């Protein structure tokens, strides 16, 4: 019934008007710019947004057909609106009915307004007349930059707008004006670049122009309602998290120490190479003693991988039948990978216990299998052995994550399958949307790496879904979504330091919200720690964003489970965040180079770039 009424409303609203709230859905004005031979023009049109209970569908009704970026903006609006209001997007349907006066009009700049309308409909808030905005919606809720703002302002002013909202940093913009010059039979277009002060231009048009940094700012300007922003806690660690990671850190360091003693006694590697491993082990012990259990585990992983490679390469170099040894090595790692796969299946026989731990384990099974396949296509023996060592370590980390599984909690497999299908589909849409708008904006340089990573994560999620690894498919889909959406949020953004801080703050808030509900989001805190250890600004932002969505998703999956949890009930027992926080420590680049630049007789030092890549493969989440 709501959809029928909304379509009827759409037909009646033939004249662009100020924002209004009606009984069924919220209608909001959109502004767009389009190009002609004489330059750009603005146009005002309407969109009606309706949110109902449903199954996670997003419907976009436009006439005529619009470009994919408008449809992508609508989907992004649903995700951000759901995040802001706290509703489950998989249990609601979103309808966007948009009046489009020309098929050449595209839609990234409509994203923020569509998000405002969706939030207003969910919260049942009325919109204030005379308010219009332009801006792209970023997945983290920030308002992204757009073009053609002066022309959009002109169009809004013609329809009685009193307040015009623009993205942060776009009060002053540079535009190109075209002038047609005719000389006899020749027609030429002369271009002139000018800077426009939108506040002054607005005064001339009797329109107040203001900036909005976040979607919360925009909602308050449109509705008068303030969305409460939780203050981020200073700390991110909890006693429960440390208790979970402590035994894992101890076991990894003990295993690394045993393998180090074996390498000292059985290899001819230079003392310098083994000395590096000893120093790393000492560093790992210091981290452990300081309760930096995640950092200690990561350090132990690096040492284990290095030593495994050293021992295997030593054996290969000293064996008479080297081809036979490589075949033996491959078969050995294959058995390890198969064992890890069987252990995952065994743990799932009585249902999925602990979506966090099971998801991490399932992802690592697929990673180990892919590394095993990659070994076959390596061009040199040293790369072959190195890749098998990585596959072996991945298989071992499967067992470590299974050891952390909380067996008190079981999640319905059918529910996980439905959710995984939704997450994979959503991630696919967001990745496609990201590639479309980034390529159209000529911002591909510098962001293509994140998009390539998103493709890899999405491909792996699809494999996991087909395998029945629904927990892994959910978390890899989230990773693909975050990688692509981070690329979107960095388009045209220069203040990276502020973006890092906001992302970190938002992650800590989400982690705290999960703990307040009695759920310890282990994967989310691990991702946050990993972000702390990174140097790349874009990777740090991405990991903080991943921590945020992991915390929200872990809480959501736990609370919707059909089996009760010992710490999730109608009256949850909050988990306490502890201070002072242990600081996750990054390993200096020089040591990374040394670790993966092992001196091997007859071969050059392995590239430091490959070393950093290998570190990321090992420590991902």
Buried (B, 14 or more C-beta within 10 A) or exposed (E): EBBEBBBEBBEEBEEBBBBBBBEBBBBBBBBBBBEEEEBBBBBBBBBBBBBBEBEBBBEBBBEEEBBBBBBBBBBBBBBBBBBBBEBEBBEBBBBBBBBBBEEEBBBBBBBBBBBBBBBBBBBEBBBBBBBBBBBBBBBBBBBBBBBBBBBBBBBBBEBBBBBBBBBBBBBEBEBEBBEEEEEEEEEEEEEEEEEBEBBEBBEEBEBBBBBBBBBBBBBBBBBEEEBEEEEBBEBBBBEBBBEBBBEBBBBBBEBBBEBBEEBBEEBEBEEEBBEBBBEBBEBBBBBBEEBBBBBBBBBBBBBBBBBBBBBBBBBBBEEEEEEEBBEBBBEEBBEBBBBBBEBBEEBBEEBBBBBBBBBBBBBBBBBBBBBBEBBEEBEEBBBBBBBBBBBBBBBBBBBBBBEBBBEEBBBBBEBBBBBBBBBBBBBBBBBBBBBBBBEEBEBEEEBBEBBEBBBBBBBBBBBBBEBBBBBBBBBBBBBBBBBBBBBBBBBBBEEEEEBBBBBBBBBBBBBBBBBBBBBBBBBBBBBBBBBBBBEEEBBBBBBBBBBBBBBBBBBBBBBBBEEEBEBBEEEBEEBEBBEEBBEBBBBEEEBBBBBBBBEBEEEEEBEBEBBBEBBBBBBBB
